[in-house]
Amino acid sequence: MHPLQFALAFNIPVRCPLKASWTEGGIEVNLVLDEETAVAVAADTRCSLENYLALPDHSMDERITSARAKLGATTILLGHHYQRDEVIRFADFTGDSYKLSKIAAETGAKNIVFCGVHFMAESADVLGRDSERVILPDLNAGCSMADMAEISQVEACWEALERLGLAEDMIPLTYMNSTAAIKAFCGERGGLVCTSSNARAAFEWAFARGRRILFLPDQHLGRNTGFAMGIPLEQMAVWDPWALQGGQAKAALAASRVVLWKGHCAVHQRFLPSHVDTVRAKYPGIQVIVHPECRWEVCQKADALGSTERLIKLVEDASAGSMFAIGTEIHLVNRLARRFAPEGKRIITLDDTGCLCTTMYRISPQHLAWALENLMEGRVVNRIQVRSGVKRWARVALDRMLEIG
């Protein structure tokens, strides 16, 4: 390691002018920095993400707490329910994507540090004031479901539906788990965004304005919502973006009330009907509650389904001694198990092999400390900014979502 890097990584004071010498490849290298250059290099090196990632999780706690205190009311930290415990405990607000979107729209803070995934940070930027800055501690924290609907594919789908004469009375809806470009696409064509909390309300809103819905990008949420509203499965065709004409005949598309994009959540698709059968056999009387991103067959076997906020409410309202198997991300399940154990409620995961949101997990205490300490020094890292043209129509779609509640 470079001597300067070593000193800064372990908080060893650096004196200026700085002199150092070391050997590289058998050659002696001498370094002399004047005070101004050394200070600039020191700041650069100290705030390098690599220096943070080399340190253990627990060593970040005091630094995060200190940075949060110094930043004060200028900065709020939002944490999604699926975030790891080591990070979410520093959040000012926790919630699902809908709840956090509302908070982002209402906050007066200058900086929003979003411990979630990319599409959530994009939505916060769209809904926030122009003076606000949205920061995603790790740009690699994406969403596999959102990645399953690329804007050029969606535009090609719409063009195909137009050629078939089916787009005129169709309303495009997109799940919150989608890019800002997809949200803008829907907003510009008379549609809106929904979450698992208000998907049914969004469907009702759309059917009041058109005969058909194009639902992006989660086929399972779309199917479960449509079926709960009385739409038969045979009237919900699946559009495969990798197949010619979506892999569907014109007659099948014309007969559909809902055209479902072929996308899914990598976490929730792991749950199978056999998992429900297994926990019921092992724990007679157990209540099975699942997220509507799960397969239709799983949701049909469950006692109840709902967004993460509703799943939490179901456990909160249950009587002492209740037992639940929950089909959702493992961090939330484990957190609920610890929280409600003192009330005599037992909570287990529906699949004990563990269902981890690996992209959400990318945000670590090191990433959070790095983002906050840079902010503290006046540097904004990993800022998420949606282009103005996209932002305009994405805002329209998100505002419609907030209006329907």
Secondary structure, 3 states (H helix, E strand, C coil): CCHHHHHHHCCCCCCCCEEEEEEECCEEEEEEECHHHHHHHHHHHHCCHHHHHCCCHHHHHHHHHHHHHHHHHHEEEEEECCCCHHHHCCCCEEECHHHHHHHHHHCCCCEEEEECCHHHHHHHHHHCCCCCEEECCCCCCCCCCHHHCCHHHHHHHHHHHHHCCCCCCEEEEEECCCCHHHHHHHHHCCCEEECCCCHHHHHHHHHCCCCEEEEECCHHHHHHHHHHCCCCHHHEEEECCCCHHHHCCHHHHHCCCEEEECCCCCCHHHCCHHHHHHHHHHCCCCEEEECCCCCHHHHHHCCEECCHHHHHHHHHHCCCCCEEEEECCHHHHHHHHHHHHHHCCEEEECCCCCCCCCCHHHCCHHHHHHHHHHHHCCCCCCECCCCHHHHHHHHHHHHHHHHHC
